[in-house]
Amino acid sequence: MIILNLNTHRTAGSGNGLDKNDIRIPSLNLEIEAKNAASFNLKADWEQVVRQKTTGNKGVLAIRHPSFPEFQKVLVVMDFEDFITLLQNQSGKREV
Protein backbone atom coordinates (compact mmCIF):
# COMPACT_ATOMS: atom_id res chain seq x y z
CA MET A 1 0.00 0.00 0.00
CA ILE A 2 1.28 3.45 -0.89
CA ILE A 3 0.86 6.26 1.63
CA LEU A 4 0.87 9.63 -0.09
CA ASN A 5 2.60 12.54 1.52
CA LEU A 6 0.14 15.10 2.89
CA ASN A 7 1.72 17.76 0.68
CA THR A 8 0.55 15.90 -2.43
CA HIS A 9 -2.16 17.89 -4.13
CA ARG A 10 -4.15 18.21 -7.29
CA THR A 11 -3.23 21.38 -9.12
CA ALA A 12 -6.30 23.61 -9.09
CA GLY A 13 -7.29 24.69 -12.60
CA SER A 14 -4.47 22.63 -14.08
CA GLY A 15 -3.59 23.95 -17.50
CA ASN A 16 -4.98 27.45 -16.87
CA GLY A 17 -2.11 29.21 -15.12
CA LEU A 18 1.61 28.67 -14.72
CA ASP A 19 1.03 25.21 -13.22
CA LYS A 20 0.11 23.00 -16.16
CA ASN A 21 0.41 19.64 -14.41
CA ASP A 22 -2.51 17.78 -12.82
CA ILE A 23 -0.88 16.56 -9.60
CA ARG A 24 2.15 17.77 -7.68
CA ILE A 25 4.15 15.86 -5.07
CA PRO A 26 6.51 18.50 -3.64
CA SER A 27 8.40 16.12 -1.35
CA LEU A 28 9.53 14.12 -4.40
CA ASN A 29 9.77 17.03 -6.86
CA LEU A 30 7.24 15.27 -9.09
CA GLU A 31 4.69 16.77 -11.43
CA ILE A 32 2.14 14.33 -12.86
CA GLU A 33 0.13 14.72 -16.04
CA ALA A 34 -2.85 12.38 -15.73
CA LYS A 35 -4.63 10.92 -18.75
CA ASN A 36 -7.91 8.99 -18.67
CA ALA A 37 -8.25 7.73 -22.22
CA ALA A 38 -9.07 4.62 -24.22
CA SER A 39 -6.22 5.50 -26.59
CA PHE A 40 -3.24 7.77 -26.31
CA ASN A 41 -0.26 9.06 -28.26
CA LEU A 42 2.74 8.32 -26.07
CA LYS A 43 5.09 10.65 -27.97
CA ALA A 44 2.70 13.62 -27.94
CA ASP A 45 1.61 13.01 -24.34
CA TRP A 46 5.23 12.74 -23.15
CA GLU A 47 6.16 15.94 -25.02
CA GLN A 48 3.33 17.65 -23.10
CA VAL A 49 4.83 16.44 -19.80
CA VAL A 50 8.28 17.73 -20.72
CA ARG A 51 6.91 21.06 -21.98
CA GLN A 52 4.80 21.68 -18.85
CA LYS A 53 7.08 20.63 -16.00
CA THR A 54 8.78 23.36 -14.01
CA THR A 55 12.51 23.65 -13.48
CA GLY A 56 13.95 21.21 -10.96
CA ASN A 57 10.99 18.84 -11.02
CA LYS A 58 10.61 15.42 -12.60
CA GLY A 59 7.78 14.87 -15.05
CA VAL A 60 5.50 11.85 -14.89
CA LEU A 61 2.80 10.70 -17.28
CA ALA A 62 0.05 8.58 -15.67
CA ILE A 63 -2.39 6.84 -18.01
CA ARG A 64 -5.56 4.98 -17.08
CA HIS A 65 -7.98 3.30 -19.47
CA PRO A 66 -11.55 4.36 -18.55
CA SER A 67 -12.71 0.72 -18.45
CA PHE A 68 -10.63 0.13 -15.28
CA PRO A 69 -11.71 1.37 -11.83
CA GLU A 70 -10.01 4.53 -10.60
CA PHE A 71 -6.51 4.04 -9.17
CA GLN A 72 -6.26 0.55 -10.66
CA LYS A 73 -4.21 -0.43 -13.69
CA VAL A 74 -2.56 2.97 -14.03
CA LEU A 75 0.52 3.02 -16.24
CA VAL A 76 3.32 5.42 -15.36
CA VAL A 77 5.89 6.79 -17.80
CA MET A 78 8.92 8.78 -16.70
CA ASP A 79 12.48 9.49 -17.74
CA PHE A 80 14.73 6.57 -16.74
CA GLU A 81 17.35 8.81 -15.07
CA ASP A 82 14.61 10.50 -13.04
CA PHE A 83 13.30 7.06 -12.04
CA ILE A 84 16.74 5.93 -10.84
CA THR A 85 17.23 9.20 -8.92
CA LEU A 86 13.82 8.77 -7.31
CA LEU A 87 14.68 5.22 -6.22
CA GLN A 88 18.06 6.27 -4.84
CA ASN A 89 16.54 9.16 -2.88
CA GLN A 90 13.75 6.99 -1.46
CA SER A 91 15.71 3.90 -0.48
CA GLY A 92 14.85 3.03 3.08
CA LYS A 93 11.85 5.39 3.26
CA ARG A 94 8.34 3.96 3.58
CA GLU A 95 6.26 7.09 3.12
CA VAL A 96 5.91 8.44 -0.42
C-alpha atoms as one frame of an Amber mdcrd trajectory, in Angstrom:
protein
   0.000   0.000   0.000   1.283   3.454  -0.890   0.861   6.259   1.625   0.868
   9.631  -0.091   2.595  12.537   1.521   0.143  15.103   2.889   1.720  17.760
   0.677   0.551  15.896  -2.433  -2.156  17.892  -4.125  -4.148  18.215  -7.286
  -3.232  21.376  -9.124  -6.299  23.605  -9.091  -7.292  24.689 -12.595  -4.474
  22.633 -14.082  -3.587  23.955 -17.504  -4.980  27.446 -16.873  -2.105  29.206
 -15.122   1.606  28.667 -14.719   1.029  25.205 -13.224   0.113  23.003 -16.165
   0.408  19.637 -14.408  -2.509  17.782 -12.821  -0.881  16.556  -9.600   2.155
  17.774  -7.679   4.148  15.860  -5.066   6.512  18.502  -3.641   8.403  16.119
  -1.346   9.532  14.120  -4.398   9.772  17.027  -6.857   7.241  15.267  -9.093
   4.688  16.770 -11.430   2.141  14.333 -12.855   0.132  14.722 -16.041  -2.851
  12.375 -15.730  -4.633  10.921 -18.751  -7.913   8.986 -18.667  -8.250   7.729
 -22.224  -9.067   4.624 -24.221  -6.224   5.501 -26.589  -3.237   7.766 -26.309
  -0.262   9.057 -28.256   2.744   8.325 -26.073   5.090  10.652 -27.972   2.696
  13.624 -27.939   1.613  13.010 -24.337   5.230  12.741 -23.154   6.156  15.943
 -25.025   3.326  17.648 -23.101   4.826  16.442 -19.797   8.277  17.733 -20.724
   6.907  21.061 -21.978   4.804  21.680 -18.854   7.081  20.633 -16.001   8.780
  23.356 -14.010  12.513  23.648 -13.478  13.952  21.210 -10.956  10.989  18.840
 -11.024  10.612  15.419 -12.601   7.780  14.869 -15.053   5.503  11.847 -14.887
   2.801  10.703 -17.279   0.048   8.583 -15.670  -2.393   6.838 -18.012  -5.565
   4.976 -17.082  -7.981   3.304 -19.474 -11.547   4.357 -18.551 -12.711   0.718
 -18.446 -10.632   0.132 -15.282 -11.707   1.368 -11.832 -10.007   4.534 -10.605
  -6.507   4.042  -9.166  -6.256   0.547 -10.661  -4.206  -0.435 -13.685  -2.557
   2.967 -14.028   0.521   3.021 -16.237   3.320   5.422 -15.361   5.895   6.791
 -17.797   8.918   8.783 -16.703  12.483   9.489 -17.741  14.734   6.574 -16.736
  17.351   8.814 -15.071  14.608  10.499 -13.036  13.302   7.059 -12.045  16.744
   5.930 -10.841  17.231   9.198  -8.922  13.818   8.769  -7.315  14.683   5.224
  -6.222  18.063   6.275  -4.844  16.540   9.159  -2.877  13.750   6.993  -1.462
  15.709   3.896  -0.475  14.847   3.031   3.083  11.848   5.385   3.257   8.343
   3.957   3.584   6.259   7.089   3.117   5.912   8.444  -0.423
